[in-house]
Each structure stands twice: as structure tokens, then as C-alpha cells.
């Protein structure tokens, strides 16, 4: 089963004929779990200080922007850049002691200064500084000597290149054609001159789809086994990357990574940073590592050396403490797969490997001292851990814990061995399970996309019934790899109760936002979903066009009084991206096609008896105006279609065909299988 899962993941990575990730290369990356990020460059010299004053706004590696430093003044920093204490072998040794399996270094950050020898610009560490050193080569060589994977970060924006857009606060301007060619030349150098590169961590900018595709294919032409990060944009990547210091709501069914800084406020060295207690910080980052791995991801933890190249002692000690924990408990981290359970638990996290289940007690002591998990059909063979006693009661795994299993000094692990491989368990109390990846245009539009649905049938059958709406009519889907066309079936008119009453419409916004926000929302006339406050304003029109800036949200809210529980078909619309909440829960969310200014579609929602709340979220990434639409459909028609399966099944997976990439939302939220 593990081999099948690996082959499935590799198949998902194979986007184009020229882009193929070998199974062993993917496995090596996926099983490493934990890596070091290094933010080091000209900005390190400043240490977050300009003209003798701390620059308190923005990341310190972007001090040129946030302190408003003229480009020539900032460029002159290279004349004094001589980090004599930068020792690549010592950094590799620290990473290994910390339990990290690879290192990612900033070859070029937003300031455009290259930490490597390049023929594209003299603005580099060899030609422009007194050190005359190629730090990328030094670290690449040290990684090879130390037996650790070498990887590189590369910014897609460049504040020094004449044909790039000027510095802007969001760092997500379009990439000009000249800049794109410049990027390709530097990426070619990096992937040609520095040996094997395990991953290329692109960052920021806003590529057009064809630019993302071209860079993705260039990387795999030069180094077929180099994993490409999601911030390349437009779904052209090998692993998704979360927003800075953030984590997905649950497991993803695609490769992913979370990057974290030691302090949320900055990635590069900040001399005046309040660092606090080393042990508290180590436990905080260890819990982050556990959280990421238990949800199937890899964790990338950053350090920011000083301008002289030395590693900050606080950061070194934090890494060493995490490494000491991993020496004892690494079996629960390295080479594992995500928790078999879709639910999250207050007591902590879990991972699995073969026939072993690891319970990592990183949360709170259970109220009754017992962890209870649903594992039908499994037989417990052995348990190890902090005096834990475990047994099976029917389909329930019961683990009894002493209070000393939880303390402030460390995190305990319970290892459980079963009679067979521990596999993902079906979600409790639901027939439908969502499978997720991350889709995006760029950093700001990155969000957890639903790439397929698993439907658990009441019993094994060779026939299923599909219910869908006019939105899906004529579409082609796969069902357990079987092609099915949604071609009409039987038309059914929904009998919407005539006493259903639609309340007033209210709107709030706009607000600067990421598209990736929680799948639940709390809002009322007294509470707006905007982080910076504001108010709801009454509007009368079903369709509303409003001015909007880049990367902003609007919310449209309406209540519905329903005399009974019933389904109803809605017309909804937005521009670049859309989300619909019903009674506080997201029922539909996706990016629209690239640069789409308006798209109208249908969504089937369930109303409870009594008061219901519907909220439409319109997200804008690129445009100057946005249009929102929310109303009941004029024709309340759905379709039912019987489909014969190629083989009897008690579980089916559905996905739309012909999508732009394997990360694109399948948009089958209206479809019901039974």
C-alpha cells in the first residue's frame, strides 16, 4: 500500500512530459521532513537598524524597502560586506546536530544581490564585495562533504534589475518579459554550477501562467530531480508552500511544506529582537514540526546569521534542543506519513509508518486520562511509551496515560504496533471526504484547493446515482479512473417552500487579505469578518459592482428564513476568486481562471429550518473593480444520473478532467454520490 501511495504521489507530480520527478527523488524529499532555511545577505549587515534606529515595520531582510533606503546607498553596503565568520562546514554540522536533513539558502533575495558568482550582473558577492566569496558554492560543497541535501531559495522579484517593476509593499508585481529572461539566466547558472540541488524555493512575484510553466520545465530540464516550490505560481510546482509561518487546517493529499522563522516578525538577523527563553522557543518550534509532519508536510525552520556570518547563539541552542529530542524520538518523524485520522485532537498529534502508529503527546492531558481512537479491524500487538497502557475494545483503540505523560520539559511519544499496515481511516460521520492540495496564481491567492472527493457508499455496489446541477451539466469526470460524462440524466425540480423568506443584503469591505483563510466564519450585523473593523452596509441590488484594489476582499451577507430543512440552488458570482459560506461553514471555494473579471455559477446549498446565513466572499488579486452576485436561481433544477461502475466498489473517488494542473480545484462541490 505504501508503494502504491508513493506511485500515486509521483503521478500527481508529473505535470508535463518534460517534467518528471523520479520516485526515489520524491521519496527522499518527502521523508526528510525537517530542513534548515538560511536568510543571509546584504540586509544581514543592517541587523534591522537604519540610521541608528530600529526599523520596526516589516521583515528585516526587506529593510531597503521598509526603511526607504536609496538603491545606490543600499548597494554601497556591498563595499563593506565581509562576513569573515561565515563557516559553511559549521552550519552543516549544526543542521545535522539539529536533526535537519537539508539546507535551503537565499541565493538572491528581493534586493537583487546575488550570493553567488553570476555573469548576469556585477551585483554579487564575488565581484562587488571585499570578501570575493561565493557563499552558494561554499555551502554546496560543505553539504556534499557533510552528506546533507543542498537546496536554494530564489526571489522572483528583483529591486536592482532595471527592467523589473519598482519596489512595492506587496512584492507581487507582474514579471516583465526582460525580467523573466534574466531570471531564466540566473536559474540556469544555479542549476548548472553548484551540483545537485534537492529543491528550488521560488518566492514572490506574480508570473503569468506561461512564465511559471516555462520556469518549471527549465528546472526539470537542468535537474530532473529538483523539487520546485509552490510560490512559482499558477499551479506549476512539485510541493505546495504555505504562507509565512502558517499551517493548513488539515492534511493535504499532495506534497507540501511549511516555512517558519524563529520569530514571526523577521527572517533575517535583527539585532534588537526580544528572544526570550530558549527552552520555550524550542518547544514552540518542536510543536510546529510535529504539527506539520502529522498533517503530511515537511518543516523548514529558518536561522538568520549576523552580518559577520556568525550564527546567533540563541538560534543555535534552540536547534540543538530540538535535535536532542529527535535523537530519541525521530522514528515518529522521519519517513512517516500523515496521521491516519482526519480529525485533530486536543491531546496531541499522530503519525504512521508501516504497521506502527505514533501518538505524540504535544497537546493537553485528556480529561479522563484516556485517548480513544476508531480503528476497526486492527489488532494491537505491542505498545511502548511513557507508562502508557493500550488495548482494543472492539473497534476502539484505548490508550490510558499517566499525568506525568505531559510536562513542560519535553514531549512524550507512544509507539503502537498493529497486525497490519496502518492506513488512513474514513472520516467519521460523513459519506464524503475532501482531498486537498494548494492552488494559486501567486503567494496571495494561494489556498487549500479540493482536488477530488472520496465517497463512501452504504454497501459495495456496481452502480451509483449522481446528483448534480446545471453548473456541471456536460462536464466529464473520472470516477475511480473511469470516465463519466454528466449528460443530463433525469431532471428534477426542487420544491422550494413558497414561505421561504429572503432578508436584506449587506456588504462590507474592502480589506487587504490572503485568499487562504479559515473554512469557518463568524459574522452578524454586529460583527464583521474584517480584521481591521468596519461595518455592514445595506444594499438592494442582487448584482453589485464596486471599485477594488489589488489583493482585497468584499463580503456580501444575506439571511434566509426557511420554514423547513430544504435544498436550494443559488446563482453566485465574483471575479478572480470566490467563496460561499452557509451558516458559518465554507461550502464552495476556488480561484477562477487567470485574470477572470466576472464568472457566474450555481451552488447547491442546504438550508436548516429557521434562520440561515449566507455569505459570499469575493476575492480580487489583479483587477480595479469586482462584481458580486447572490440570488436564488430562477430555475430550481437538478439532475440525477445512474452510472454503472466497471467494478463493484464501496468507495469511489471523483475528479473533474481537463484541469489546468493537478492542484486546480475540481469544483465538484455540488455533486452527490450514492
LINFEN-V244065 format. One record per run of one state. SS is the DSSP state (alpha for helix, beta for strand, coil for the rest). FROM is the first residue (numbers start at 1). LEN is the number of residues. If there is no record, write none. Layout:
ss=SS from=FROM len=LEN
ss=SS from=FROM len=LEN
This chain:
ss=coil from=1 len=1
ss=alpha from=2 len=12
ss=coil from=14 len=2
ss=beta from=16 len=1
ss=coil from=17 len=2
ss=beta from=19 len=1
ss=coil from=20 len=3
ss=alpha from=23 len=10
ss=coil from=33 len=1
ss=beta from=34 len=5
ss=coil from=39 len=4
ss=alpha from=43 len=4
ss=coil from=47 len=2
ss=beta from=49 len=2
ss=coil from=51 len=2
ss=beta from=53 len=2
ss=coil from=55 len=5
ss=alpha from=60 len=7
ss=coil from=67 len=4
ss=alpha from=71 len=10
ss=coil from=81 len=7
ss=alpha from=88 len=10
ss=coil from=98 len=4
ss=beta from=102 len=7
ss=coil from=109 len=5
ss=beta from=114 len=1
ss=coil from=115 len=9
ss=beta from=124 len=1
ss=coil from=125 len=10
ss=alpha from=135 len=12
ss=coil from=147 len=2
ss=beta from=149 len=7
ss=coil from=156 len=18
ss=beta from=174 len=1
ss=coil from=175 len=2
ss=alpha from=177 len=17
ss=coil from=194 len=5
ss=beta from=199 len=5
ss=coil from=204 len=2
ss=beta from=206 len=1
ss=coil from=207 len=2
ss=alpha from=209 len=14
ss=coil from=223 len=4
ss=beta from=227 len=3
ss=alpha from=230 len=3
ss=coil from=233 len=6
ss=beta from=239 len=3
ss=coil from=242 len=14
ss=beta from=256 len=5
ss=coil from=261 len=2
ss=beta from=263 len=1
ss=coil from=264 len=2
ss=beta from=266 len=1
ss=coil from=267 len=11
ss=alpha from=278 len=17
ss=coil from=295 len=3
ss=beta from=298 len=6
ss=coil from=304 len=9
ss=alpha from=313 len=20
ss=coil from=333 len=4
ss=beta from=337 len=1
ss=coil from=338 len=7
ss=beta from=345 len=1
ss=coil from=346 len=2
ss=beta from=348 len=6
ss=coil from=354 len=2
ss=beta from=356 len=5
ss=coil from=361 len=9
ss=beta from=370 len=5
ss=coil from=375 len=5
ss=beta from=380 len=5
ss=coil from=385 len=4
ss=beta from=389 len=5
ss=coil from=394 len=2
ss=beta from=396 len=5
ss=coil from=401 len=2
ss=alpha from=403 len=3
ss=beta from=406 len=1
ss=coil from=407 len=4
ss=beta from=411 len=1
ss=coil from=412 len=1
ss=beta from=413 len=6
ss=coil from=419 len=13
ss=beta from=432 len=8
ss=coil from=440 len=3
ss=alpha from=443 len=3
ss=coil from=446 len=1
ss=beta from=447 len=23
ss=coil from=470 len=6
ss=beta from=476 len=4
ss=coil from=480 len=2
ss=beta from=482 len=4
ss=coil from=486 len=4
ss=beta from=490 len=4
ss=coil from=494 len=7
ss=beta from=501 len=12
ss=coil from=513 len=7
ss=beta from=520 len=1
ss=coil from=521 len=3
ss=beta from=524 len=1
ss=coil from=525 len=2
ss=beta from=527 len=1
ss=coil from=528 len=9
ss=beta from=537 len=3
ss=coil from=540 len=3
ss=beta from=543 len=5
ss=coil from=548 len=4
ss=beta from=552 len=11
ss=coil from=563 len=3
ss=beta from=566 len=9
ss=coil from=575 len=2
ss=beta from=577 len=6
ss=coil from=583 len=2
ss=beta from=585 len=7
ss=coil from=592 len=7
ss=beta from=599 len=9
ss=coil from=608 len=2
ss=beta from=610 len=11
ss=coil from=621 len=4
ss=beta from=625 len=8
ss=coil from=633 len=4
ss=beta from=637 len=20
ss=coil from=657 len=15
ss=beta from=672 len=2
ss=coil from=674 len=1
